[in-house]
Amino acid sequence: MTSADIPAAERLSSAAYYEIDLRTFQRGWPDPSPRPPERAERWHRRTEHLLRTDPGGCWVAESDGEVVGFATSLTRELMWILASYAVRPGLQDRGIGRALLEAALHHGRGCLRGMLNASADPRALRRYATAGFRLHPQLFLRGRVDRSLLPVVEHVREGTDGDRDLLDSLDRRTRGAAHGPDHEYLATELRLLVTDRQVGSGYAYVTPSGAPIVLAASSRRAATTLMWEALASTDPDEPVEIGHVSPANDWAVDLAMAARLDVWSSGFLALRGMKEPATYIPHGTLL
Ligand SMILES: CC(C)(COP(=O)(O)OP(=O)(O)OC[C@H]1O[C@@H](n2cnc3c(N)ncnc32)[C@H](O)[C@@H]1OP(=O)(O)O)[C@@H](O)C(=O)NCCC(=O)NCCS
């Protein structure tokens, strides 16, 4: 993949994921929609970041000069991560996906561990399971946050560049590999919260709507404190959605109950050579 392929890959991924969203739609969820322009732009920036840091992990399949599929992946320390993966609807189920995943996996051949966030597409699950990944169901926490339920939160501050070593240490402790250069990218897109005390430390990247997108902590208490602080910045009239919570993170389900959020299940965390990370909420693509 080169930078010139990014717009075509983004359109292809939007179409392929939309199709899967329509097929696996659950009653009670917001209606699926194609990716809106601001999320498409974010997809471009994130993929540029991957091409800068892991050009050998990003592949496209072409037919008659057109992109018909792609796989983007990254290695961080001894961890391989599949960021995004799709084949154009109408051309799926013909072996293109297998070839793309093999190329991306080759980039991670020196890694001991692997993780990826899987859609509910049975074709994707077959590819991952045959590549040795174990599937763990993922929970989504969703709802409006009632201000009267928010506890008083102390000892959480805004993070700075000076926290990078702490963040990388927390990544190693929770998921087995530092995010390294991803922190620089995440910090340009999101608000960073940090808590650093003897009883526990942690960090969370939080969206403008108050959803923690990545959270790593050395204790359940630090993780819970960060999640409450994030939820305090939500709009009480707008539902917030916290994704990619794997069941080992029961502290997050306890918090969802206390905040009266709904708990849903969707997609899988696929892992190879490692246990479910806890106290950790992975990023959807940078995990
Ligand atoms: C997932 C995806 C990238 C795979 O690409 P692809 O070109 O369709 O994959 P392949 O043809 O190489 O492999 C599909 C496999 O699924 C199998 N398959 C097809 N339908 C299936 C079903 N209903 N249940 C189980 N397996 C199924 C095929 O037999 C094949 O396995 P095999 O090669 O071992 O026989 C593609 O289907 C896609 O874009 N899906 C939508 C987007 C998505 O969900 N991406 C993954 C994000 S995590």
Ligand as a Chemical Component Dictionary entry (heavy atoms), coordinates in Angstrom:
data_LIG
# 
_chem_comp.id                   LIG 
_chem_comp.type                 NON-POLYMER 
_chem_comp.pdbx_formal_charge   0 
_chem_comp.three_letter_code    LIG 
# 
loop_
_chem_comp_atom.comp_id 
_chem_comp_atom.atom_id 
_chem_comp_atom.alt_atom_id 
_chem_comp_atom.type_symbol 
_chem_comp_atom.charge 
_chem_comp_atom.model_Cartn_x 
_chem_comp_atom.model_Cartn_y 
_chem_comp_atom.model_Cartn_z 
_chem_comp_atom.pdbx_ordinal 
LIG C1  C1  C 0 -13.167 -10.671 5.907  1  
LIG C2  C2  C 0 -12.725 -10.451 4.455  2  
LIG C3  C3  C 0 -11.639 -9.377  4.397  3  
LIG C4  C4  C 0 -12.150 -11.782 3.938  4  
LIG O1  O1  O 0 -11.817 -11.631 2.581  5  
LIG P1  P1  P 0 -12.322 -12.715 1.507  6  
LIG O2  O2  O 0 -11.670 -12.408 0.221  7  
LIG O3  O3  O 0 -13.814 -12.780 1.559  8  
LIG O4  O4  O 0 -11.687 -14.048 2.191  9  
LIG P2  P2  P 0 -11.337 -15.448 1.562  10 
LIG O5  O5  O 0 -12.172 -15.688 0.317  11 
LIG O6  O6  O 0 -9.869  -15.562 1.416  12 
LIG O7  O7  O 0 -11.775 -16.411 2.757  13 
LIG C5  C5  C 0 -13.108 -16.501 3.185  14 
LIG C6  C6  C 0 -13.247 -17.784 4.009  15 
LIG O8  O8  O 0 -14.516 -17.788 4.647  16 
LIG C7  C7  C 0 -15.203 -19.003 4.312  17 
LIG N1  N1  N 0 -16.609 -18.680 4.393  18 
LIG C8  C8  C 0 -17.415 -18.084 3.487  19 
LIG N2  N2  N 0 -18.661 -17.940 3.973  20 
LIG C9  C9  C 0 -18.631 -18.443 5.244  21 
LIG C10 C10 C 0 -19.616 -18.593 6.262  22 
LIG N3  N3  N 0 -20.869 -18.178 6.098  23 
LIG N4  N4  N 0 -19.236 -19.163 7.429  24 
LIG C11 C11 C 0 -17.947 -19.579 7.611  25 
LIG N5  N5  N 0 -16.988 -19.463 6.675  26 
LIG C12 C12 C 0 -17.333 -18.907 5.507  27 
LIG C13 C13 C 0 -14.666 -19.369 2.948  28 
LIG O9  O9  O 0 -14.871 -20.745 2.662  29 
LIG C14 C14 C 0 -13.200 -19.024 3.119  30 
LIG O10 O10 O 0 -12.515 -19.985 3.904  31 
LIG P3  P3  P 0 -11.502 -21.080 3.226  32 
LIG O11 O11 O 0 -10.592 -20.299 2.323  33 
LIG O12 O12 O 0 -10.786 -21.674 4.380  34 
LIG O13 O13 O 0 -12.414 -22.016 2.493  35 
LIG C15 C15 C 0 -13.941 -10.015 3.572  36 
LIG O14 O14 O 0 -14.903 -11.059 3.523  37 
LIG C16 C16 C 0 -14.582 -8.713  4.005  38 
LIG O15 O15 O 0 -14.220 -7.649  3.506  39 
LIG N6  N6  N 0 -15.588 -8.756  4.933  40 
LIG C17 C17 C 0 -16.283 -7.526  5.357  41 
LIG C18 C18 C 0 -15.404 -6.589  6.177  42 
LIG C19 C19 C 0 -14.902 -7.268  7.434  43 
LIG O16 O16 O 0 -15.653 -7.809  8.224  44 
LIG N7  N7  N 0 -13.575 -7.230  7.593  45 
LIG C20 C20 C 0 -12.899 -7.840  8.718  46 
LIG C21 C21 C 0 -12.800 -6.853  9.803  47 
LIG S1  S1  S 0 -12.219 -7.559  11.278 48 
# 
loop_
_chem_comp_bond.comp_id 
_chem_comp_bond.atom_id_1 
_chem_comp_bond.atom_id_2 
_chem_comp_bond.value_order 
_chem_comp_bond.pdbx_ordinal 
LIG C1  C2  SING 1  
LIG C2  C3  SING 2  
LIG C2  C4  SING 3  
LIG C2  C15 SING 4  
LIG C4  O1  SING 5  
LIG O1  P1  SING 6  
LIG P1  O2  DOUB 7  
LIG P1  O3  SING 8  
LIG P1  O4  SING 9  
LIG O4  P2  SING 10 
LIG P2  O5  DOUB 11 
LIG P2  O6  SING 12 
LIG P2  O7  SING 13 
LIG O7  C5  SING 14 
LIG C5  C6  SING 15 
LIG C6  O8  SING 16 
LIG C6  C14 SING 17 
LIG O8  C7  SING 18 
LIG C7  N1  SING 19 
LIG C7  C13 SING 20 
LIG N1  C8  SING 21 
LIG N1  C12 SING 22 
LIG C8  N2  DOUB 23 
LIG N2  C9  SING 24 
LIG C9  C10 SING 25 
LIG C9  C12 DOUB 26 
LIG C10 N3  SING 27 
LIG C10 N4  DOUB 28 
LIG N4  C11 SING 29 
LIG C11 N5  DOUB 30 
LIG N5  C12 SING 31 
LIG C13 O9  SING 32 
LIG C13 C14 SING 33 
LIG C14 O10 SING 34 
LIG O10 P3  SING 35 
LIG P3  O11 DOUB 36 
LIG P3  O12 SING 37 
LIG P3  O13 SING 38 
LIG C15 O14 SING 39 
LIG C15 C16 SING 40 
LIG C16 O15 DOUB 41 
LIG C16 N6  SING 42 
LIG N6  C17 SING 43 
LIG C17 C18 SING 44 
LIG C18 C19 SING 45 
LIG C19 O16 DOUB 46 
LIG C19 N7  SING 47 
LIG N7  C20 SING 48 
LIG C20 C21 SING 49 
LIG C21 S1  SING 50 
# 
